[in-house]
Amino acid sequence: MNYIKHQNMHKLTLLIFLIYSFSTAQNEFNAQGKRSGTWFGYHDNGGVKYSGEFIDGKETGIFKYYDYNGNLVIQLEYVENGVRSQATLYYSNGALKSKGEYLNKEKHGSWLYYNLEGNIVGKENFSNGLLNGECQFFYESGVLAEKYNYFNNLREGVSEIYYQSGYLNMRGQYHLDELEGDVEFYYDKINQLESVGKYKMGLKDSIWIFFDKMGDTLDVYDYRRD
């Protein structure tokens, strides 16, 4: 009996030693007080929130982030320690949600977004966390829905909106994120103008002309404001 007790105590001591050794081998700081080695973060339910490696306080290699239920939701692969990473985001069922690049923790370059069926529903371009360049959004069917140009997070220049049929719905000019200048609206499936006029600071302005589906003028309305 004493032998069995001794063996059990030895196993318990070994287990405690292993747990202590494992815990002290992670979440450490180097002599300069910077994070070093393997780090883990935890949800309040005890589940792992993130895991990854640090060198001199900078992220390196692959970082993984998990939701409250233990599902992998973000994976970052650092190609430049602490600065640049390739990001892959997932839905809770493991399906790809989006992918792109982070530069100094900000979205940078081209980003793609997917629905649960794996179809692309958005394409955006960033520069240091701000939308810049052409951005496209798609219907669940994959048909192009909207196309905008951005400058520092604001819509600027020619933009287009499409019907689910793929035909053009609206073409207009944006300035400082508001419609400004010539705008055209079209009927669905026949590529015929429905109305044409100008916008000013996001509101209809000037003379607007409305057409029927045959192209004949239906009405003319003056939206000019004093």
C-alpha positions as CSV (number, residue, x, y, z in Angstrom):
1,M,0.0,0.0,0.0
2,N,2.8,2.4,0.9
3,Y,4.5,1.6,-2.5
4,I,1.2,2.5,-4.3
5,K,0.9,5.7,-2.4
6,H,4.5,6.6,-3.1
7,Q,4.0,5.9,-6.8
8,N,0.9,8.1,-6.9
9,M,2.7,10.9,-5.1
10,H,5.5,10.6,-7.6
11,K,3.1,10.9,-10.5
12,L,1.4,13.9,-8.9
13,T,4.7,15.6,-8.3
14,L,5.8,15.0,-11.9
15,L,2.4,16.3,-13.2
16,I,2.8,19.5,-11.2
17,F,6.4,19.9,-12.4
18,L,5.3,19.5,-16.1
19,I,2.4,22.0,-15.7
20,Y,4.8,24.5,-14.0
21,S,7.4,24.0,-16.7
22,F,4.9,24.5,-19.5
23,S,3.3,27.6,-17.9
24,T,6.7,29.3,-17.2
25,A,7.8,28.6,-20.8
26,Q,5.1,31.0,-22.2
27,N,4.1,34.6,-21.7
28,E,7.6,35.6,-20.8
29,F,9.5,38.9,-21.1
30,N,13.1,39.3,-22.2
31,A,15.7,41.3,-20.2
32,Q,14.5,44.5,-21.9
33,G,10.9,43.9,-20.7
34,K,9.6,43.0,-24.2
35,R,7.4,40.0,-24.9
36,S,9.4,37.0,-26.0
37,G,8.7,33.4,-27.0
38,T,5.3,31.7,-27.0
39,W,2.3,33.7,-25.7
40,F,-1.3,32.7,-25.1
41,G,-4.3,34.8,-24.3
42,Y,-7.5,33.3,-22.8
43,H,-11.2,34.0,-22.8
44,D,-12.9,34.2,-19.4
45,N,-14.2,30.7,-19.9
46,G,-10.6,29.4,-20.0
47,G,-10.5,28.8,-23.7
48,V,-7.6,30.0,-25.8
49,K,-8.2,33.4,-27.3
50,Y,-5.0,33.7,-29.2
51,S,-1.6,32.1,-29.5
52,G,1.7,33.2,-31.2
53,E,5.4,33.9,-31.0
54,F,7.2,37.1,-30.1
55,I,10.8,38.2,-30.8
56,D,11.9,41.3,-28.9
57,G,8.3,42.4,-28.5
58,K,7.3,41.9,-32.1
59,E,5.0,39.3,-33.5
60,T,6.6,36.7,-35.7
61,G,5.4,33.6,-37.6
62,I,1.8,32.6,-37.3
63,F,-0.7,34.1,-34.8
64,K,-4.1,32.4,-34.3
65,Y,-7.2,33.9,-32.8
66,Y,-10.2,31.9,-31.5
67,D,-13.8,32.8,-30.7
68,Y,-15.4,32.0,-27.3
69,N,-16.4,28.5,-28.6
70,G,-12.8,27.6,-29.7
71,N,-13.3,28.2,-33.4
72,L,-10.4,29.6,-35.4
73,V,-11.6,33.0,-36.6
74,I,-8.4,34.9,-37.6
75,Q,-4.9,33.7,-38.7
76,L,-2.1,36.2,-39.2
77,E,1.1,35.1,-40.9
78,Y,3.8,37.7,-40.3
79,V,6.1,38.3,-43.3
80,E,7.8,41.2,-41.5
81,N,8.1,40.9,-37.8
82,G,5.5,43.1,-36.0
83,V,4.9,45.1,-39.1
84,R,3.3,43.3,-42.1
85,S,1.1,40.2,-42.0
86,Q,-1.1,38.2,-44.3
87,A,-4.5,37.8,-42.8
88,T,-7.1,35.1,-43.2
89,L,-10.5,35.4,-41.5
90,Y,-13.0,32.6,-41.0
91,Y,-16.7,32.1,-40.2
92,S,-17.3,30.0,-37.1
93,N,-18.0,27.0,-39.3
94,G,-14.5,27.2,-40.8
95,A,-15.5,28.8,-44.2
96,L,-13.3,31.5,-45.5
97,K,-14.7,35.0,-44.7
98,S,-12.0,37.4,-45.9
99,K,-8.3,37.8,-46.7
100,G,-5.9,40.5,-47.1
101,E,-2.9,42.3,-45.7
102,Y,-2.2,44.3,-42.5
103,L,0.5,46.9,-42.4
104,N,1.2,48.3,-38.9
105,K,-2.1,46.8,-37.7
106,E,-4.1,48.6,-40.5
107,K,-5.7,47.1,-43.6
108,H,-3.5,47.6,-46.6
109,G,-3.7,46.7,-50.2
110,S,-6.4,44.5,-51.7
111,W,-8.9,42.7,-49.5
112,L,-11.5,40.1,-50.6
113,Y,-14.7,39.2,-48.8
114,Y,-16.7,35.9,-49.1
115,N,-20.2,34.7,-48.2
116,L,-20.7,31.3,-46.6
117,E,-21.1,29.6,-50.0
118,G,-17.6,30.8,-50.9
119,N,-18.6,33.5,-53.4
120,I,-16.8,36.8,-53.4
121,V,-19.2,39.5,-52.1
122,G,-16.7,42.4,-51.9
123,K,-13.3,43.7,-53.1
124,E,-11.7,46.7,-51.4
125,N,-8.4,48.5,-51.7
126,F,-6.8,50.1,-48.7
127,S,-3.8,52.4,-48.0
128,N,-2.8,52.5,-44.3
129,G,-6.3,51.6,-43.1
130,L,-8.2,53.9,-45.4
131,L,-10.2,52.9,-48.5
132,N,-8.4,54.1,-51.6
133,G,-9.0,53.1,-55.2
134,E,-11.8,51.0,-56.7
135,C,-14.1,48.9,-54.5
136,Q,-16.6,46.4,-55.8
137,F,-19.6,44.7,-54.0
138,F,-21.5,41.8,-55.4
139,Y,-24.9,40.1,-55.0
140,E,-25.0,36.7,-53.4
141,S,-25.3,35.3,-56.9
142,G,-21.9,36.8,-57.8
143,V,-23.3,39.6,-60.0
144,L,-21.7,43.0,-59.6
145,A,-23.9,45.2,-57.4
146,E,-21.9,48.4,-56.8
147,K,-18.7,49.9,-57.9
148,Y,-17.1,53.0,-56.3
149,N,-13.8,54.8,-56.3
150,Y,-12.5,56.0,-52.9
151,F,-10.0,58.5,-51.8
152,N,-9.0,58.4,-48.1
153,N,-12.3,56.6,-47.1
154,L,-14.6,58.9,-49.1
155,R,-16.3,58.1,-52.4
156,E,-14.7,60.2,-55.2
157,G,-15.3,60.1,-58.9
158,V,-17.4,57.8,-61.1
159,S,-19.6,55.2,-59.4
160,E,-22.0,52.7,-60.7
161,I,-24.9,50.6,-59.3
162,Y,-26.3,47.5,-61.0
163,Y,-29.5,45.5,-60.9
164,Q,-29.4,41.9,-60.0
165,S,-29.9,41.2,-63.7
166,G,-26.5,42.7,-64.3
167,Y,-27.9,45.8,-66.1
168,L,-26.8,49.3,-65.1
169,N,-29.1,51.0,-62.6
170,M,-27.2,54.2,-61.9
171,R,-24.1,56.0,-62.9
172,G,-23.0,59.1,-61.2
173,Q,-20.1,61.3,-59.8
174,Y,-19.2,61.5,-56.2
175,H,-17.2,64.2,-54.4
176,L,-16.4,64.0,-50.7
177,D,-18.7,61.0,-50.4
178,E,-21.8,62.7,-51.8
179,L,-23.3,62.7,-55.3
180,E,-22.1,65.7,-57.2
181,G,-22.6,66.5,-60.9
182,D,-24.1,64.4,-63.7
183,V,-26.2,61.4,-62.7
184,E,-28.0,58.9,-64.9
185,F,-30.7,56.3,-63.9
186,Y,-31.7,53.4,-66.2
187,Y,-34.5,51.0,-66.5
188,D,-33.8,47.3,-65.8
189,K,-33.0,44.9,-68.6
190,I,-33.4,47.4,-71.5
191,N,-30.5,49.7,-71.0
192,Q,-32.8,52.7,-71.5
193,L,-32.4,56.0,-69.6
194,E,-35.1,56.5,-66.9
195,S,-33.9,60.0,-65.8
196,V,-30.9,62.3,-66.1
197,G,-29.8,65.4,-64.2
198,K,-27.4,66.7,-61.7
199,Y,-26.7,66.4,-58.0
200,K,-25.3,69.0,-55.7
201,M,-24.0,68.1,-52.2
202,G,-26.0,64.8,-52.3
203,L,-29.3,66.4,-53.4
204,K,-31.0,66.6,-56.8
205,D,-30.2,69.9,-58.5
206,S,-30.8,71.6,-61.9
207,I,-33.3,70.4,-64.6
208,W,-34.1,66.7,-64.5
209,I,-35.6,64.9,-67.5
210,F,-37.6,61.7,-67.1
211,F,-38.2,59.2,-69.9
212,D,-40.5,56.3,-70.6
213,K,-39.2,52.9,-71.6
214,M,-39.4,53.9,-75.3
215,G,-37.1,56.8,-74.7
216,D,-39.8,59.5,-75.0
217,T,-39.8,62.4,-72.5
218,L,-42.3,61.9,-69.7
219,D,-41.6,64.9,-67.6
220,V,-39.2,67.7,-66.9
221,Y,-38.7,68.9,-63.4
222,D,-36.7,71.9,-62.0
223,Y,-34.8,70.9,-58.8
224,R,-32.8,74.1,-58.7
225,R,-32.6,75.8,-55.3
226,D,-31.9,79.4,-54.5
